[in-house]
Amino acid sequence: VRRFNDLLSRAGEGEKLPTAMSLATVDDQGRPAVRMVLLKGFDERGLVFYTNYGSRKAAELDGSGLAALCFHWPSLGAQVRAEGPVVRVSPEESDAYFATRPRISQIGAWASRQSEPLSSRDELLRRFHEIEARYPGQTVPRPPFWGGYRLDPRRIEFWQEQAHRLHDRDLYVRQGAGWTLGYLYP
């Protein structure tokens, strides 16, 4: 956790979106998909991000129970990869995070039918304004179809760019309650 926190803090000084990470999943046929999401928290239990539970990514996460993440910080010449099982965070944890989001983002979560076909942008904007009118001056509650996932890393690789493509690759693998450190050829 400390090594990752140090890198993330340094990335925050030079990257526009230091918490942006690619999230890789597979469907029930083993077909991979990858997309960018934002890290919203991490601790010794894992890395947390949020989404619509009706989305393609949620179906793939719930179906396989596994995922991989990758952070790339060009300003540091570094990346971090993490792989492991994924579980939904508690409703209370999702509620707490949702309450910190800007109101416009809260309304957007209600308006989006993430990953479903959309006939036009006007349709999305109409849904947004309908939700906005539903909660005038009120707290916007978290939609029941929206919440978080936590990836519990079992493998973490720290990659550091080096001259002549002789990069450093430090691999941590969870062994019981601890971690073993190994090194990989670039």
Long-range contacts (C-beta under 8 A, 24 or more apart in sequence): 1-42, 1-43, 1-44, 3-158, 4-42, 4-80, 4-156, 5-42, 7-71, 7-73, 7-76, 7-78, 7-80, 7-158, 8-39, 8-71, 10-73, 10-76, 11-71, 11-73, 11-75, 11-76, 11-78, 13-75, 14-73, 14-75, 14-76, 15-73, 15-74, 15-75, 18-71, 18-73, 20-71, 21-47, 21-49, 21-69, 21-70, 21-71, 22-69, 22-70, 22-72, 23-49, 23-57, 23-67, 23-68, 23-69, 24-67, 24-68, 24-69, 24-70, 25-57, 25-60, 25-61, 25-64, 25-66, 25-67, 26-60, 26-64, 26-66, 27-59, 27-60, 27-63, 28-63, 28-64, 33-57, 33-60, 39-71, 40-97, 40-148, 41-97, 45-150, 45-152, 46-84, 46-150, 46-151, 46-152, 46-153, 47-82, 47-150, 47-151, 47-153, 48-89, 48-93, 48-97, 48-148, 48-149, 48-150, 48-151, 49-148, 49-149, 49-151, 50-94, 50-97, 50-98, 50-146, 50-147, 50-148, 50-149, 51-114, 51-146, 51-147, 51-148, 51-149, 52-109, 52-112, 52-113, 52-114, 52-115, 52-143, 52-145, 52-146, 53-88, 53-145, 53-146, 53-147, 54-113, 54-114, 54-115, 54-116, 54-145, 55-114, 55-115, 56-114, 56-115, 57-115, 58-149, 61-86, 61-149, 62-88, 67-149, 67-151, 69-151, 77-160, 77-161, 78-158, 78-159, 78-160, 78-161, 79-159, 80-156, 80-157, 80-158, 80-159, 81-155, 81-156, 81-157, 81-159, 82-151, 82-153, 82-155, 82-156, 82-157, 83-153, 83-154, 83-155, 83-156, 84-151, 84-152, 84-153, 84-154, 84-155, 84-174, 85-151, 85-152, 85-154, 86-149, 86-150, 86-151, 86-152, 87-149, 87-150, 87-152, 88-147, 88-148, 88-149, 88-150, 89-147, 89-148, 89-149, 89-150, 91-147, 93-148, 94-142, 94-146, 94-147, 94-148, 95-142, 97-148, 98-142, 98-146, 99-139, 99-142, 103-140, 106-140, 106-142, 107-131, 107-132, 107-135, 107-140, 109-142, 109-143, 109-146, 110-140, 110-143, 157-184, 162-186
